[in-house]
Amino acid sequence: MKTGISQPVLRIILSRRMLVALVMGFASGLPLLLTISVLQVWMKEEGVDLTVIGLMALVGIPYTLKFLWAPFLDRFTLPFLGRRRGWLFVTQIFLIVSICILGFTNPGRQPWMVALAALLVTFFSASQDIIIDAYRREDLSDDELGMGSSFYVNGYRVGMLLASGGGLILADHIPFKMVYLIMAMCLLPGIITTIFTPEPETPSGIPRSIKEAIVYPLVEYFSRKGALWILAFILFYKIGDTMASAMTMPLYLDVGFSKTEIGAVVKIFGFWATIAGSLAGGVFMLKLGINRSLWVFGFLQALSTACFALLAQIGSSVPVLSAVIAFENLSSGMGTSAYVAFMASITNKKFTATQYALLTSLMGIPRVIASAPTGFFAKHMGWEAFFIFCALIAIPGMLLLLKCAPWHTDEPS
């Protein structure tokens, strides 16, 4: 992938493609925390056991299995709006409906009905992600991919901020049911963007049968040198960071922070650090290249995870919380920008949905499978030992950089 930009940076930043990447990132990010942190707080307030709260991470399984139905979205085109936008419009409608359904459940009395409703949300959210990732890869040129990934990540974080930060602040004043209904309506800008943005040019050689849609993307990818090493890297690079994130909300509540403090400091203040990190990540990728950026940002991510152990030791201190959140979100923003750009750079435009879904499914495994027992670990290890463990478990992913993204070269090996 090229590290230079052939057009003026300002012209790229102000282009229609960057705006679409930003809005679609927002549409992808908003549903995620409605089934994680916001739901965790709701369940904890309803008296649900901590172990059950941890197991609720399993409702995110569709994020790890979305490659199974991605070939279907690569192969077929609906009779309206085009190959990508048609499917995107349909999934966005069903996503709004499923979020409303989740809002009408009762976590205290029917936790398994909550799980079923949350599973519907994650299924349609994962389906939306498949199409948005494919659209972004096909809409952006190679020169725009790094900057477009940065805009997408920033939009994603805005969606997460609105869902969790805004959602938690609202939950201090209105019932969670109303919070979920409001969040569902916040997805309407994504639908408007889907309707009015142009359909990307369809690449030549796209699948003409289900067999081609399933087999050809896998054959093309696994015929590459080091294909398995790259999959392992994607699986492990952010595993410590995502395991730690699964238990940060219960940590804040146990330490003694109010929901308003969490919403204001953790989400709103932290949001600006994430924005800065994502933009800095885009700049550093231009200077260092994707590979070296992955090294630097990966180390900072692990270090920021360990800082949560310090917060657990010190206790309820807003200045310490602010410092930890600023560092964690800054490093996470940089790491995610490089991570997303790396995955996009190695996909083939003929099979964008399927190949990108395969890569991002592996990316989602730590958030779902590895996060499921985190409540058990935190309960028996204690907060400090748990977050130190999460920092150390990032080491395998860093070591895989030696094979997948060597420091001395900027091209994926």
N, C-alpha and C positions, 0 to 999 in steps of 0.2 A: 504493500500500500504506500502511496506517495505521502510524504510528510509536508510538502510545500503546497501552496494554494495559488492557482494560476490567475484567479480573479481577485480584485480588491476585497480585503476582509470585510469592510463595511457593507459592500454590495451584497456579499453572501449573507451576512447577519440579518440584513433587512429584506431578504428575499421571501417570497411566498413559501418556499420549501422549508425554511427554518421556522416560520410561524406554524405551519402545519405540523412539523415535528414536535414543536412545543405543546400545541393543543392535544395532539394524540398521546404525547407523554403524560399529560394531565389525565386524560381519559383512562390510561393504563394504571396510573398510580393511585387514583382515588379508591377503587374497590378493594385493593389489597389489604389495607389496615382495618377495613370494616369487618374483616373476618379474623383479624389478629389482635392488635392492641386495643382497639375500641371494644371489641367483643370480650377480650380478657377483663377489662375494667367492669363491663356490664355484668359478666358472670361472677366476678369476685364480689361485687356489691350484692349480688343475689345469693351469696353464701355457697357457691359451687367450690368443691375441693380443688386445691392447687394442682393435684395430679391430673384431674379431669380437664382443667384449663390447659395444661401442657399437651394433653392428648388431642385437644381440639385443633392443634397444628395439622393433624392428619386430613382435615377438610381441604387442605391445600394440595392434595394429591393430583388433581387435574393439572396443576402447573408443571408437574413432573412427568405427566403422561400425554401432554398435548401433541407430541410428535405422532401419536397413534391416529389422530384424525386430521392432522395437518395435510397429508397427501390428498385427502378429499377436497380440501379448500384450494389446493394447487390445481387439481384436475378440473373441477366443475366451475361454471360461471352462471350466476343467477341472471334472469332476463331483464334486470334493471341495474343501473349505476355502474356496471362493469365487473371485471373479475375480482378486484379487491374491494371496491367500495360497496358492492351489493351485499357481500357476506358481512362486511363491517357494520352496515346499517342494521341488518337483522340481529346480529349478536348484541349490538348496543341496546336495542329495544328490549330484548329478553333480559339483559343485564339489569336494566332499570327496574323491570318487574320483579326480578328475583331479590334485589336489595330491599324493595318494599315488603316482600314476603318475610324476609329475615327480621325486619323491624316489628312485625306483628307476632313474633314468637315470644316464649316465656322461658328464659334461661334457668330460673330457679325451679320451676315445676316440670319442664319438658326439655332437658338439655339435649336429648337425642333429636328432637324436632328442630332445635336450633342447629344441630350439626347437619341435618338434611338440608335445611334452608341455606346454610352457609356453603354447603357443597354445590348447590345450584349457582350461587354467586361466583364461586371460584371456577366452575366449569365455563360459564359464559365470559368471565373475565379472562380466563386462559385462552379461550377462542378468540376474543377480541385482540389479545396480545399477539397471537399467531399472525393475524391479518395486518395489524399495525406494523409489526416488525418487517413483514414482507413488503408492505407499501413503502416504508421508509428506505429500505435497501434499494428498491426499484426506482424510487422517486429521486434519490440523491445520486450525484456523480461520485466517483471515487475521491475526488479532491474535496468534496463537501462532507464526506462521511464522518470525519472526526468532529467537525463543528456541529453537524446535524445530530450526532450521538450526544454531544454536550447539551444541546437544546432539548433533546428528548429526555435526558436524565433530569434536567432542571424542571421540565413540565411534570415529569413523574413525581419529583419531590414536592412540587406545588400541590399536586393531587393528594399525596400522602399527608402533607401539612393540613390541608383543608379537612380531610377525613378524620385524622387523629387529633391534631391540635385544636382545630375548630370544633370537631365533634365532641371532644372532652369538655371544652369550655361550655358549649351548649348544654351538655349533659348535666352540668351543675345547676341549670335553670329550667330545663324542659325534660320530659321523659325521653328515654332512649328510642322509643318508637318514632317520635317526631324527628329525632336526630337522623335516623336512617331514611326517613321519607325526604328530608331536606337534602341529604347526600345523594339520593337517587336523582333528584331534580337537577343537581349540579352537573350531571353527565350530559345535559342537553346541548351545551356548546360543542361537544364531541360529535353529536349527531348532525348539527348544523355544518360543521367542518366537513364531515363525510359527504354531505349532499353537494357542497359547492366546490370542493377541491377537485382538480382534474384527475382522471384515472391515469396511472403511470403507463408508459409504453410497454406493451407485452413483448417479452423477449422471444426470440426465435427458438424453436426446439422445445417448447413447453410440453408437458405430458399430454398425451392424447388418449390414455387409458389409465385405469386405476393401477394396473400392474406397473406401467411406466412411472406413475406418480410415487409408487412405493419403492420400487427396486432401483430405478436410475439414480435418485439422489443419494442413496446409500452406497451404490457401486462407485459413483463419482467421488464421494467423500473418502471412503475407505481404501480407494486406490492410491491415495496420497501418502507420501512418506510421513511417518510420525502421527498418523491419524488417531491412534489409540492414546498416545501420550497427550495429545491436545484435549481429548475428551476427559482424561483423568485430571488434567490441569483445571479445566472448567468446573469439574466436580468439587475439587478441593480448595481452590484459590480463596474463596470467601466463606468457607465452612465455619471457621471460628467466629467471624463477624456475625453471621446469620444466627448461629446458636446463641450467642450473647444477646442479640436483639430480641430473641423470643422471650427472654425473661427480664428485660429492662423495666417494663411497666410494673410487674409485681415488686421489683426491687424498689422503685420510686415510692410506691404505696407503703411498703414495709418500713422504709427508712423514715417516712413521716411527711412526705410532700403531699399537698392537696392536689385535687384534679386541676384546679386553675393554675397552680404553680407548674404542674407538669405540662399543661397545654401551652402556657405562656413561655416558659423557659425551654423545655425539652423540644417543643414543636416550633413555636414561632421564632424564638431566638436561634434555635438550632437550624431552622430553615435557611437563614441568611448565611450561616457558615457552610451549609451544603451547596447553596448557589455559588458562593465564592469558590468552594472546592471543585465544583463541576466546571466552572469557567477556567479556573487555574489548571485543571486537568487538561482542558482543550489546548491551552497555551503551551503547557509543558510537553504535550504530545507533539506539537509542532517543533519544539526545540530538541526534545530527547528522543522522539520516536515512541511508538506504542510499547515496544519490548522493554526499554529501559524504564519507562513510566510505570509499567506493571511491577517492576522490582521495587522502585522507590515507594510507590503507593501501597504495595502489599506490606512492606515493613511498617509504615505509618499506621495502617489498619490494625495490625496485631498489637502495636504499642497502645493505640487508643482503646482497644478492648480491655487491656490490662488496667487501664485507668478507672474502670468501673469498680474494680476491687478496692481502689483507694476511696471512692465515693462511699462504698459500703462500710469502710472502716471509719471514715470521718462522720458520716451521718447526715442529718438534715441541714445542709448548708447551701443556700441558693448560689453564693459565689462559686463554691466548688462544683456544684451541679452545672453551672453555666460554663465553667472552664472545661469540664469533662465533655459536655455536649458539643461545645465549639470545636474541640480537637477531634472528637469522634466523627462529627458530621463533615468537617473539612476533609479529613483523610478518606472518609467513605465516599464523598462526592468525587474526589479525584480518582479513587480506585474504580468506582463504578463506570465513570466515563471511559477509562482505558479498557476496562473489561468488556463493555458493550461494543466499543469500536473494534476491538480484537475479534470478537465473534462475528460481527458484520463483515469484516474484511476477508474472512475465510469462507463465506458462503458463495455459491454459484447462483446467479440471477435466474437461471432456468428453473431452479428448484428452491427458491428463496424460502417459501413458507415451511417446507418440510425440513430443510437443513437447519434453518435458524430455530425452528421449534425443537429439533433434536438437541441443539446446543443449549438453548435456554431451559429445556426440560431438565437437563443435567444441572444447570445453574440453580434450578428451584429445588432440587433434592435436599440440600442441606436445610433449606427453610422449612421443609415439610417433614422428611424422615428423621434427619438429625436433630431437628428442633422438638420432635415429639417427646423424647424422654428428658428434656431440659428441666421441666418442673420437678421430676424425680431427683435429678442430679442436684439441683439447687436446694431442694428440701433436705437432702442428706449430707451434702458437702458443705453447705453454708455459702453465703453470697461471695465472700472473698475468694475461697478456693475454687468456686465455680468459674468465676471470670478469669482467674489465672489459667485454669484449664482451657478455657475457650481461646485465650491468647496463644497458648502453646500448640494447640491443635491446628493452627494456621501454618506450622512449619512444613508439613508435606507439600502443600500447595506452592510454597515458596521454592522448595527444592525442585519441583517439576518445571519451574521457569528455566532451569539449566538446559532442559531438553526442548521445551516448547517455545521459549522466547529468550534466547541467549542475549546477554548484555551487549555483546560485540556486533550484533546484527539487528536491523530493524524489521526484518521480514520474518513472519512465522515459519519455523522450520518444519 
